[in-house]
Amino acid sequence: MIQGKTKDFLWITQGVLAIIIAILFFAKFPTLTVFFSILLLANFMLIGAGSRTDKMFLVYPYGTFLVIFWGGFLGLFYYWKLYYNAIPKTLFLGMHPGTAILWIVFLVLGGFLTTILSYTILFERNVISLKEWEAFIADVEDFNKRHEQANEEKPEEEIKQ
């Protein structure tokens, strides 16, 4: 799915996003800087997945990553503005609402579940086929046999000398 001109376009997009992020950062727009940074990070998933991705990858984990992190930062910025210079009267799981978002949304949903589920859902279909795996195992076994033969021949040569 992602190869050739599409991959080149993604790299150009990454460069443009980096420039936009730098401009927004120095213009002191932290909220927009964060949202463009999330897009920059998510695009590295597409580049890393390469030609082994299918259309499901755009929904999960790529789309899920964008939704979870954009939603999480929206909530974080909301509570940041709501409780600026104030202590909230109610806590969520014993934490400030902004801190709860950091733990629950980013760590549990964004990190743990996205990584674990994407591995289990996409690994078998997109990483390596059974045919490629068997060819790899055959190559390794062939290499090991040649390596053992080479090691067996060396001591005989050393004894002759």
Phi, psi and omega in degrees: 000312184250100178200168177063233184294327179295317179294319176299318178298319179297320179294321176296319177300319179298319177296317178296317178299320179297320178293317178299317180298317179297316179297313179296322179297311181287339175276358177065052171243078188296324182295311179295324178300316180296316183293322176289328177294322178297317178297319177300313180294320180295324180294334175295333174297317180295317180295317180293326181290326175062219187281355182272001181276157172235183183294335178298330181298329180290333177275310182222122012264349185300305181295320178297318178302313180298313182297313183296312184286321176295316177297319179297316179289327175299314177296319179297314179292327178299309181290332177297315179286324182294319184250025178298124181061027179216156177256127181293144180283328179247142180249153178252115185055035179079008183237159170302140182306322178295321178291322177299321177297317179303313183288310188284307186288308186283312184286305186285302183285309185289319183269296188294303185292320180296316181292310183295312182293321179294325178295312183288325182283317190259346188298307186295324183279328192247346186273302180207140179277163180297323179297315178295321180296316179296322177295321178296314179299319178298319177297318180295316179297319177297316178299316180298319178297314179296321180294319178294319178296319180294321179290328179289327181283331183297313181300325178297319180293323180291327179291321180297328183280000000 
